Every structure is written in structure tokens, then in C-alpha cells.
Amino acid sequence: MALPKTLRGIVVSYRTGPKTQSPKELILKFHDAKSSSEAAHLIGRKVAWPTGERKIRGRIVALHGKRGLLRAKFRKGLPGLALGTSVEIIG
């Protein structure tokens, strides 16, 4: 399956554990990737969350679950306002 170069996804949640929350690692959902096999093609791609003129950049590092969610690691931690907003693939 050939995915388009510019994809938009949604920030679903932070990666959490029983007692911790990681602000640099987030769970992303892309509407074009319905299953984990389709989402696996996006691993290694770069993503960006726009903040006005600047963008906080990150990289998709792994799958999360069986429904096509992805785990991304950003350079800086994203604020809580990022939850529910869009991210874009930049490379």
C-alpha cells in the first residue's frame, strides 16, 4: 500500500505506565492507517507538531496495539494542549 507523503494524524495520548507519564512519547492515530500492518509502513518517518511559527519535531518509533496506533518520540515534551490536535508527517 502506498501512503501519501503528507499525512495528518491526531495526538491521542501520552505514553503512560502504572505510575508515570512520558511527555516526550505520544500515541498518534492516522486515519489512513486502519490496521497495524498499514501503520507499520510509517515507522521511521518524521513528524511535526506545529506551534505557531515553529514546529516540535519527532520520529515514529513503534506500533502501539493492533488497531493501527503509533508511538512517536519527540525532541521536546509536548504540552497538554497538544492532546487532540493534529500532527503532520514531514519526511
N, C-alpha and C positions, 0 to 999 in steps of 0.2 A: 504494500500500500504506500503510495507516495503522498506524504503530507505536505501541504503548502508551506513555504518558507516563513511567512508571517502568520503566526498563530496567537490567539489571545486566550488566556486562561484566567481562572479565578483563584484567589488565595482562600483556601478552605479553613486552615487551622495551623497553629504551631505544632511542631512535633513535641509530644508530651510523653512523660513517663509517669509512674505512680506518684512521685513527689516533686518532679522537676518539669520545667518548660524551657525549651531551647528557642530563643528569639532569632537565631541565625538560620534555623532549619524550619522550613514550612512545607505544608502539604498543599499541592496545587491540583486543580482539575481543569483539563482541556476538553471541550465539548466534542472535538473531532476524534478524540481517542476514547472509544467506548469500552474497550477491554484491555487487559494487561498486555496482550500481545501487540496491540496497536500502540499503546503507550510506551512500550519498550524501545520503539524507534526514536523516541525523544531523549533518551538518556544520553548525557554528554553535551546537550545543546545548552547555550547560554540564554538566560532570561533576564529581564529588567523590570523593575517596578518604578514607574515614573513619579517623581516628587517635584512638581513644578518644572524648572529648567533642567534639573539633574535627574539621574537615574541610579538607583541602587541595583547593582548587578549581582548575579548569582549563576549557579550551574545546576542542572538537573542531575542528581546523583543516583537515584534508585527508584524502583517501583514501591508503591505503598498499597498493599492489599491486592485483591483480584478484580476490582472494578475500574481499573484504569487511572487511579490516582498516582501522582508522582511526588517524590520528595526532592526538594531543592535546598541547596545550601547557599546563603547569601554572604557577601563580604562583611556587611554591617547588619546589625539586627534591624528588622523591620518593626515599626511601631504598631500598636494595636489598631490604629486606624486603617491599616493595610488589609485587615480581615474583610473578605467580601469584595475587595476591589480587584481590578484586572492587572495582569502581568502580560508581557509580550515576549516572544522568542526573538532574539536579536542575532543569533548566529548558530 
